[in-house]
Amino acid sequence: MYKYAILIASIFLITLPVQGDLDKLTFITEEYPPYNYEENGKLKGIAVDLLEQAFIINNGSSFERKKIELLPWARGYETALNIPNTVLFSTTRTEAREPLFHWAGPISSDRVVLLARKSSGITIEDINSINQSNLQIVVIHEDIGAQRLQEKGVDPARIRTAMTNSSALSMLDANRVDLWAYSDDVAFWLMDSIGFDKTEFEAVYTLSEANLYFALNLQTDPALVTLLQNAVNKAKSESRILRLVTEEYPPFNYTDSQGNVRGEATDILQSLLQRTFLEAEFQVLPWARALTEAEMIENTCVFSTARTAEREDKFKWIGPIVHNQWGAFSLAESSFEAKSLEDIESLRIGTFRQSGMANFLTNKGYSLVQATTDNENIHRLNSDLIDIWVTGVASAEHIANQEGIELKKLFIFSEIPLYLACHVELPNHLQQYLQKTLEIIQNE
């Protein structure tokens, strides 16, 4: 949790060591997690990491994060407008701001919304409905939320100004205002960090969706702008690629006829990557190998993964991505009936090795016939090598339909959320950024 005093002071000024051409630039940033923020006295975040990597690429060494001056956002914005070689990040690139700065990026995407307390029951149809109401909206001075409201013609009488994001959130929570115009990513992150229950708030209207950039003073040498852009491009391509491994587990994840990884979970992760400007390489492997590689290899994540007690400390978790039901199946022509796991404990039960289901049943004392992949089990069932197949309900139905084998669903014994499980060295802020963005996507 970030220190409350740090959250009140919302800007950091970074002075860079004297090395290479990029060192002619002075960088200003604000407390705007997960892009840039201070934790335990150290500046962190997606944008800060990206900038540091850009300096390593350009100079061979990183800038010093310890040289920090706390400033209000409005002062930082004015500084970047008026002092050559000054760079403000993370800055939303808008039509109104376009001619005011040079731009390098993008860093990430950002959605500016009107946030309300769920208990208020507020709904917003359009800007006119705001102007015709008595609603009060809090903004941060010179922040993108304030500028978006001005651009859209919101009555100034509806707007109140706060100096920091934490004070704006407190005003909303205390019913001193009805709405808060701010980035939903950052708002929900802030709620978590200072102990607000984020489930009590919701986005009721989207003001804009845009990208975050490094904004450079207009008098900055264009060659420096190009140098920063090229370094950022290379840093993004080299340091922000994840490796996402999975198994053949339709309909959540599987390989199509062209060799591409598809499925419901894959589609959600693709949307997540697009929203966060991260890149990933998808690969289908045998499940045991996929799980092991995510545990052993940095920048590797495995999906769709059941979050079990045995796995909890081995990974960084993002999700749930999708939800699955575990069930027991026999061939359709089988006369066997069962209503619970106890009814099948004396039978030959087929599942696949190192799956969450296999761990669950083994811990309960069941003897299992374990295959390398789940697809093998329908053929084992059809060949009388197992009596019962326990697997995900959606997966069983999908595989049976593809193979032309009719199954009988005996019972469902568990409801399981499935996650993206990443190597434990995944940076905390990146894990939290992915988690927050996933929640936003799922609530849209």
N, C-alpha and C positions, 0 to 999 in steps of 0.2 A: 504494500500500500504506500502511495506517495505521501510525503509530508504535506499536511494541509497548508503550512506556511509557504511551501514552494509552489503549491497550486495557485495561491493568491497572486504571487508574482509570476507574470505569464510570459516573460521574454528572456532569452539568453543571447548574449553577444559572444561570438566565438572569434578569437584572434588566432590566426594560423601561423605556423613557424615559417621562417624565411627560407624557402627552397622552391625553385621552379617557378614558372609563369603563373600558375594558379594561386601562388602565395601572394600575389598582388591583390587578391580579392579578400574582402572582409565579409564574413557570413553572420547573419542575424537570424535567429529562429525563436519560436515561441513554445510554450508548454501546450502541445497539441498532440497528445498520444492517440494512436500508436506511431505517429510519424516522427515526432520529436518531443522528448520529455526528459525530465531528470529523475533518476532513481538511485537512491543511496549515494547522492553526490556526484553521479556520473551521467552525462548526457547520452541518451539512447534513442532508439527508434528506427523505423524503416528508412526515413530520409537521411538520418545521421549516418547510418551504416552505408547507405548508397554513396553519400558524399565522401566518407572516409575511403571507400574502395576506389572512388574516382581519383582521389589524391594519390593513393598507392600506385594506381595505373599511370598517372601523369608524372609523379615525383619520385616514386620508389619509397615514400614514407608517408605516414598519416599525420593529420593535424592533431594538435593537443586539445583534448576535450576539457581540460581543467580550467582553461582561460575563459571564464564565463562572467558576464555582467547581466544582472536582472533588470529588465526594462518592460514597461507596458507595451501592448501590441501597437497602439496608435503611434507611439514614439518610434518603434521599430519600423513601421510602415513609412512614416515621414522621413526617417533616416535613409531608407532605401530609395525613396523618391528624389532626395536632394544631394546625396554624397556619392561621387563617382567611385566605382569599383566596390560598391556595397551590394550584397546579395541577401534577399529575404526569402526564407523558406519555412514551412511549406505553404506556398501562395496559390490560391485558386486563380486560374487563368480565365478571365472573363472578357467579354467584348468591351466593357467599359475600361478595364485595366490594360487591355492589349497595347495601346499606344504609349502607356506610361512606363513600360519596362522593356528590356530584352528578356528572353525566356529560354530556359534550358530544362529539359525533362522529356516526358512527364515523370513524376515520382510515383503517383498513384491516382486512382479516381476517388472522387468525394461527392457525397450527396448531401445537399443542404435541405433541411426539412423544418417544419413547424412541429415542435414537440409539445405534448399536453399530458396532464395527469389522466390516466384512464378513468378515474372516478368522475372526472368533469363531464364526460360524455360529449365532448366537443367534436363536431364534424365540420370540415371546411370544404365547400364546393368549389369556390373560386375566390379571387382577390376581392371582387365586389362584395361578396358576403362578409368579408372581414371589415371593409370600410363601412358597411351598413350596420355593424354590430358595436357592442361596447367592449370587445375583447382587447386586452392589453398584451403586447408582445415585448419581451425583453430581448435585446441584442447587445453585442459587445461592440464598443466604439471602433469604427473602421473595419470591423470584421465582415466577412463575405455575407453573413446573414443579414446584416444591416444594409449592405449594398444591394442585395437581391430585393429586399422589401422596397427600397427606394426606386430601383429600376422598374418594379412592377406597379408602382403607383400607390402603395399602401399609405393611407392617411397618416401623417406624422403624429397626429394626436393619439394614434393607437400604439406608438412605439415608446418604450422606455430603455434607457441605456445602463449597462453594467460595465465595470472595468475588467472583470475577469470571468472566465467560464464557470468557476466554482461559485462566484456570487450570483451569476445568472441562474444556475441550477438551484441554488438555495431560494431565490426569489420564486421560481416556479414551484418548488416543493412546498413553500410556505403559503401558497395561494396569493402571493402579492402580485403575480401576473398570471395570465391564462395560458400563454404560449411562449415558447423559446425558439428563436430562429438560429439554427446551428447545424453543424455536421452531425448526422446521426451516429456515424462511427465513433467520433470523439466524445459525443455526449454520453453514449452508453458505456464507453470505456471509463469516463470520469465517474459515472454513477457507481460502477464496480469499485473503483480505486478509493473512493472516500466513503463508502459504506451505504449508499442509497440502494434501495430495492428497485432494480431496473424494470421489473415486471409491473411496477406501478405507473410506468410512463409508456407513451407510444407516439410514433410519428403519424400525424393526422393529415399532413399535406406536404407534397414535395415542391420546393421552390426551384431547384435546379440540380442538374448533375453535370459535373465538370471535372477537370483534371488538376492535380496539384503540381506546381513547378518550382524551380529556383527562379526568382524574379530579380534581374540585375538592373541597376541604375542605368538610365539611358546614355549617360556619358562614359560608360564603361567601354574600353577598347573592344570593337567587334571581334578581334582575334581571340580575346580572352573568352568571349561568349561562345565562340566556336570551339575553343579548347575545352571548356567545361562541358558543352553538349556532347562532344565526342567521347570525353572521359566517362560521362554518365552513361552514354549508350553502351560503351564497352563494359563498364561495371555491371550494368543490368544484365548483359548477356553472359557474363562470366560468373557472377556471384549469386544470382537469384533464380537459378534453375534447380528445381526439385526433381527427384526421381520417385515416381509413384508406381508401386508394384502391386499387383493383385493376382487373383486366380480366376479360373473359369467358374463363375458362380452367377449364372443368369437368373433373373433379369437384371441384377444389380451391376455386374461386371462380366464381360465376356469379349471374345475376339470375333469380329464379323468376317464375312467371306473375303474381304480385301486385306485382312490382317490388322485392322484398326481396333483399338480397345473401345468398346461401347458399353451401354447399360445405364440404368437409372442413377446409380451412384456416380458413375463416370460423368454423366451429363451435369450433375450438381457440382462436381469438382471442377469441371471445365468452366462453369459459370463463376465459381469462386476465383479461379485463376484469372479470368478475364477482368473481374471487378478489381482485383488487387494488383494487376500488372505483373504478376509472377508468371514464370514459365515452368513447364514440367514435361518430363518425358514419361510416358505411360508404358508399362510392360507387364505382360501376363506370364506368371511363373507357377510352378507347382506350389501349393499353399505353404508347405513347411519351409521351402526355400525363401519364398516371399517374406514370411514372418521373420526368418533368421536374418535376412539381408537388411530389413528395416531396423532390426535390433543392433546390428553390427556396423552398418555403413552410414556415415554422416550424409545428411541431405536426402535420406531415403525414408519414405513413408509407405505403409501398407494399408490397403482398404479392400473390401468392407470388413471391418474387424470388430468382433464382439469384445467388449471391455470387461475383462474378467479380473478377479482378485490376483490371479497368478501373473497377469500381464501388466497390471496397473503401474508398477514402478519401472517397467522396462521401456516405456514409451512416453512421448508427449502426445496428448489426445486432442483431437478436434472433432466436434460432432455433437449429437449424432447426425449422420448424413442421411440415412434411411432407417426404417424400422422393419424388422423381420420377425416372423413367427417360426418357432421350431415345432415340427410335427413328426408323427410316425406313420409310415405308409407300408402297405402290402400290395401285391398284385390285385387287380380288380376282381379276378376270378377266385381269389382266396376266400375260404369260408371263415377264416379266423376273424374274431372280433376282439377289440380291446378298447378300454376307456382311459387307461393311465399307464405310466411307466411300469408300475408294479405288475401289470398284466403281461408284460413282454420280457421280464427279466430272465426267464429261462430259455429264451429263444436266441437265435443268431442275429445279432443287431449290427447292421452295417452303417458306418459313418466314415469320415475321412480324417487322416492323421493330422494332429496338432490343431485341429479346429477348436473353437470355443465350445462347441457342442460335445466334442470328444472329451475335452477336459472336464466339462460339467458332469457327464455321465460316468466317467472314470472315477471322479471324486465321490460319486454316490455309490461306487462299488459295482457298477455294471461291467460285464465282460463284453468287449466290442471286437468286431472284425473291421479293421481300418484299412481303407484304400488310400492311394496317393492323391487322387482327385475325386471329387464328389460324382462326376459323370460316370465313373466306373461302377458306382453302386447300383444304378438302375439295371445294368447288364448282369451284375451279380445276383440281383433280385430275380431277374427274368430267367437266369440259369440255375436257380435254386441253390445258390451258394450262400445266400443269407435269407432269413425269414422276414425281417423287418428292415426297412430303410428309414433312418432318422436324419432329417435334414431340414433346411429352410422350406417353408411351404411354397413360396413363390418360385424358388429355384426348382423344386421337385416338379411342380406343374409345368414349368417352362421346358425342362429337360424331357419330361414324359411326352409332351406335345411334339417336340422335335424328333424323338425316337419312335413315335407311333406306338407307345406302350401305355396301356390304361392302368392307372393306379387307383387304389382305394385309400382315402385319408381316414386313418383310424381315430386320431385325436391330436390336439395341439397341447403341448406341455409347457411352452414358455413364449413370452413376448420379449424380443431382444432388439435393442438399438444397436446399430452398426456405425463404426467410427473410422476416421483416418488416424492411424497410429504412426507417429513419426519418431525418428531416432532421438534419443534423450538430449542430444546436443543442439537440437533445434532451438534457436534463440527464443526466450520467453516472450518478447514483444511480438515476434513473428507468429508464434502460436496464438497469442491473444488477438492479434490482428485478424488472423484467419478465422478464429472462433467468432469474433464479433461480426465480421463480414458475412459469415455463413448464417448467423442468426438473422441478420438483416435481410438476406436473400430469401430465407425461408418464411419470413413474416410479410414479404411483399405480396 
